[in-house]
Amino acid sequence: MANSYKYPIKVVSQMTGLSVHVIRAWEKRYSVVEPDRTDTNRRSYSEAEIEKLKLMNTAVQNGHNISSIAKLSVEELKSLIEREKTSQKDIHISEASSTEAADFNALINSSIEAIKAYDDETLETVLLKSSSQMSQPQLIENFIVPLVYKIGDLWHDGDIRVANEHMASAVIRTFLANQIEIYSSAENAPIVICATPRGQEHELGALIAGLTAASSGWRVIYLGPNLPVEEIAAVAVSLDARAIALSIIYPGDDSRLKKDLVHLKKMLPCNISIIAGGRASKGYLDVLDEIGAIVVKDTRQLRLELEAIRENKYN
């Protein structure tokens, strides 16, 4: 006998790997599931609906657009995913060929060698060549992000000097900013403000978020690092932005930042979403949950959340 128990949306979010925000947006835009409502008007989901959301998440992670799979049944989704599994061998062969052409580890190692030698020209050349040989998601997820993490780890472990880290950051910062400029957004494109809040000096995460958003059709306003939340809010409100993307890298235990995040939320209208990511964001999960921020773990999830915000006018 099927379990008739119904689950609240926060539990469903944990079970499916989808954020509450994405689930609501998919419901409103595409009617992917139709949960019941409790007496207090809270959503409650059946196990069948949870299964469908899990399958849809898998399909999206496999590269399908939500709009193209929204009307599929559970059985159709299972069939779609199963067909892709049966052709996995061919996919692996294709991925291997792509990896041989790009060789991400070799690129990262070459970049680190250039950084250790203070060779900014070679580092810039590696970045530019990579941008011409890879898709934008590949460039960010398989090269830039691992490279930035590697630089941070080497600096933290004392294997490179502060000067090495600063030189590398300057080159990568310029490269990312130029990449963002390549994308021209439509006149009516939604606006996202990218920055790091006061006390957060490392800005590459915010630039990576900006490039991800720009390639997804957003107009990006990049404000830079270490900015008071009053300034971030003022720009967002004046430009009628749809989202603010904050990068939180270090430190992960700044009590002042927690107060700033609460203050930021109070200054914003309800239609501006706050997105937070970065290595240290997990240290602020309590306050990020309190203010209803969307926490992303990688650029793939960031794209998903941006799509949900864009499709959901009143989030």
PELINCOR-V517831 format. One record per residue. N is the residue number from 1. RES is the residue in one letter. PSI is psi in whole degrees, 0 to 359 (none if undefined). OMEGA is omega in degrees with one decimal (none if undefined). NEAR is the number of other ideal C-beta (glycine too) atoms within 10 Angstrom. Layout:
n/res/psi/omega/near
N/RES/PSI/OMEGA/NEAR
N/RES/PSI/OMEGA/NEAR
This chain:
n/res/psi/omega/near
1/M/132/-176.4/3
2/A/147/178.0/7
3/N/124/-177.7/9
4/S/4/-178.4/7
5/Y/141/179.0/9
6/K/144/-173.1/17
7/Y/140/176.0/19
8/P/163/-170.5/14
9/I/327/179.6/17
10/K/322/176.6/13
11/V/319/178.1/13
12/V/321/177.7/23
13/S/316/179.1/17
14/Q/323/-176.6/11
15/M/328/-174.5/15
16/T/341/-174.7/21
17/G/7/176.9/13
18/L/142/177.5/24
19/S/158/176.3/17
20/V/320/-178.5/16
21/H/316/-179.7/20
22/V/318/179.2/26
23/I/312/-179.9/25
24/R/318/-179.4/16
25/A/319/178.3/23
26/W/323/177.6/23
27/E/312/-174.6/18
28/K/317/-174.3/15
29/R/319/-170.1/17
30/Y/355/-178.9/15
31/S/45/-176.1/10
32/V/327/172.4/19
33/V/160/179.3/18
34/E/81/-176.0/10
35/P/154/172.9/19
36/D/168/176.6/11
37/R/140/177.3/9
38/T/178/178.2/11
39/D/335/178.9/5
40/T/17/175.2/5
41/N/26/175.9/6
42/R/143/179.9/12
43/R/144/172.7/21
44/S/134/-169.0/16
45/Y/141/175.9/23
46/S/167/177.6/19
47/E/327/177.9/14
48/A/320/178.9/12
49/E/323/177.6/23
50/I/318/178.3/18
51/E/318/180.0/15
52/K/318/178.7/20
53/L/321/176.8/23
54/K/315/-179.5/17
55/L/321/179.4/21
56/M/321/177.7/26
57/N/317/177.7/18
58/T/315/-179.3/17
59/A/319/178.5/20
60/V/318/178.5/20
61/Q/335/177.7/12
62/N/0/174.1/13
63/G/2/179.4/8
64/H/142/173.3/17
65/N/142/-178.7/10
66/I/325/-178.8/20
67/S/331/-177.0/11
68/S/344/-177.4/10
69/I/359/-173.2/18
70/A/326/-175.8/13
71/K/0/-179.0/10
72/L/146/176.1/18
73/S/172/177.7/10
74/V/315/-179.1/14
75/E/321/178.6/9
76/E/322/177.4/12
77/L/317/177.5/19
78/K/317/-179.5/16
79/S/318/179.3/12
80/L/312/-178.4/17
81/I/322/179.8/15
82/E/321/177.9/9
83/R/322/179.7/9
84/E/328/177.3/15
85/K/320/-177.2/11
86/T/336/178.5/8
87/S/16/-176.1/10
88/Q/326/-178.9/10
89/K/316/179.2/9
90/D/323/-179.7/9
91/I/318/179.7/12
92/H/322/178.5/10
93/I/316/179.4/10
94/S/317/-179.9/11
95/E/323/179.9/11
96/A/319/179.1/10
97/S/318/179.2/10
98/S/320/-179.5/16
99/T/322/178.7/13
100/E/323/-178.7/8
101/A/320/-175.9/9
102/A/317/179.9/18
103/D/74/-173.5/12
104/F/319/-179.8/18
105/N/320/178.8/12
106/A/321/178.4/10
107/L/317/179.3/20
108/I/316/179.4/19
109/N/319/177.8/13
110/S/321/179.1/16
111/S/317/-179.7/25
112/I/320/177.4/19
113/E/317/178.7/13
114/A/321/179.9/22
115/I/316/179.6/25
116/K/330/-179.3/14
117/A/6/-176.6/11
118/Y/36/-176.8/13
119/D/84/-176.1/16
120/D/329/-179.4/15
121/E/316/178.3/9
122/T/318/178.1/16
123/L/316/178.7/24
124/E/320/179.8/15
125/T/317/178.6/13
126/V/317/-179.7/22
127/L/315/-177.8/23
128/L/317/178.6/13
129/K/319/179.9/11
130/S/321/-178.9/21
131/S/335/179.3/17
132/S/346/-175.7/7
133/Q/347/-175.0/14
134/M/160/168.1/20
135/S/161/-177.9/13
136/Q/317/176.3/17
137/P/319/176.5/14
138/Q/314/-178.4/16
139/L/312/-176.6/21
140/I/307/-169.3/23
141/E/328/-174.9/18
142/N/348/-178.3/20
143/F/299/-173.1/22
144/I/309/-177.9/26
145/V/311/177.1/16
146/P/325/179.2/16
147/L/314/179.7/24
148/V/318/177.4/21
149/Y/320/-179.8/12
150/K/317/178.2/17
151/I/315/179.2/21
152/G/318/179.6/19
153/D/318/180.0/11
154/L/319/178.1/18
155/W/316/-179.1/18
156/H/323/-178.0/11
157/D/357/178.9/8
158/G/15/-178.7/7
159/D/344/170.6/11
160/I/158/-179.1/20
161/R/166/175.8/13
162/V/323/-180.0/8
163/A/321/175.9/9
164/N/312/-178.1/19
165/E/320/-179.4/17
166/H/318/178.0/11
167/M/314/-179.8/18
168/A/316/-179.1/27
169/S/321/-179.6/19
170/A/316/-179.4/12
171/V/313/-178.1/21
172/I/323/178.3/23
173/R/312/179.7/15
174/T/318/179.2/14
175/F/311/-178.5/20
176/L/318/179.5/23
177/A/319/178.2/13
178/N/322/178.0/13
179/Q/320/178.3/22
180/I/320/-178.1/19
181/E/337/-179.1/10
182/I/326/-175.8/11
183/Y/124/176.7/18
184/S/123/-177.2/8
185/S/154/176.2/15
186/A/158/-176.8/9
187/E/325/-178.0/5
188/N/17/-179.4/6
189/A/144/176.9/18
190/P/152/-176.7/19
191/I/135/172.9/19
192/V/134/177.4/30
193/I/124/179.9/27
194/C/131/-176.8/29
195/A/175/167.1/26
196/T/140/-178.4/25
197/P/170/-179.4/24
198/R/134/-179.6/18
199/G/349/179.7/16
200/Q/102/-173.5/24
201/E/338/-174.8/12
202/H/114/-170.1/20
203/E/354/-174.3/24
204/L/326/177.5/23
205/G/320/178.8/24
206/A/323/177.4/29
207/L/322/176.4/26
208/I/319/176.5/26
209/A/320/178.9/29
210/G/318/178.8/27
211/L/320/176.8/26
212/T/316/-179.8/27
213/A/318/-179.1/30
214/A/319/-179.9/23
215/S/347/177.2/20
216/S/10/174.8/21
217/G/14/178.5/14
218/W/153/169.9/25
219/R/121/-173.7/19
220/V/128/172.2/24
221/I/108/-178.0/17
222/Y/124/-175.0/20
223/L/348/178.0/17
224/G/187/-174.6/12
225/P/167/167.5/20
226/N/54/-174.1/13
227/L/133/176.0/20
228/P/142/-176.8/14
229/V/336/176.9/23
230/E/322/179.4/12
231/E/318/178.6/13
232/I/314/-179.5/25
233/A/319/-178.1/21
234/A/316/179.5/12
235/V/316/-178.5/16
236/A/316/-179.0/25
237/V/316/-176.1/14
238/S/330/-178.8/8
239/L/2/-178.3/13
240/D/48/-179.4/11
241/A/155/176.4/24
242/R/337/-176.5/22
243/A/155/171.6/24
244/I/125/179.0/26
245/A/117/-177.9/30
246/L/133/175.2/28
247/S/128/-178.9/26
248/I/105/-173.6/27
249/I/313/-177.0/21
250/Y/138/-1.4/16
251/P/171/-178.7/12
252/G/12/-176.1/14
253/D/39/-178.4/10
254/D/107/-178.4/18
255/S/331/178.1/8
256/R/323/179.9/10
257/L/322/178.4/22
258/K/317/177.9/17
259/K/321/-180.0/12
260/D/320/-179.5/20
261/L/319/176.6/21
262/V/318/179.6/13
263/H/319/179.1/14
264/L/314/-179.2/22
265/K/319/-178.3/19
266/K/333/-177.6/9
267/M/350/-174.3/14
268/L/145/170.4/18
269/P/160/-172.8/10
270/C/345/-177.5/9
271/N/4/175.7/14
272/I/117/-179.0/22
273/S/145/174.3/22
274/I/125/177.3/21
275/I/134/179.5/25
276/A/142/177.4/23
277/G/179/-179.2/26
278/G/161/-173.9/25
279/R/324/-175.4/16
280/A/0/-176.5/20
281/S/331/179.8/20
282/K/339/177.4/12
283/G/352/-177.4/18
284/Y/20/-175.4/23
285/L/327/-179.2/12
286/D/312/-178.6/8
287/V/327/177.0/18
288/L/322/175.4/22
289/D/321/-179.7/11
290/E/321/-177.6/13
291/I/2/178.2/17
292/G/27/179.3/13
293/A/153/175.0/23
294/I/120/-179.2/24
295/V/125/-178.7/19
296/V/144/-178.1/22
297/K/342/179.8/11
298/D/175/-176.7/13
299/T/334/177.0/22
300/R/315/177.8/14
301/Q/325/177.6/19
302/L/317/177.8/22
303/R/318/-179.5/17
304/L/316/-179.4/23
305/E/321/178.2/22
306/L/321/177.0/25
307/E/318/-179.7/20
308/A/319/178.5/23
309/I/317/-177.7/23
310/R/322/-178.3/19
311/E/341/-175.0/16
312/N/95/-173.5/19
313/K/322/-178.4/11
314/Y/83/-176.4/6
315/N/none/none/19
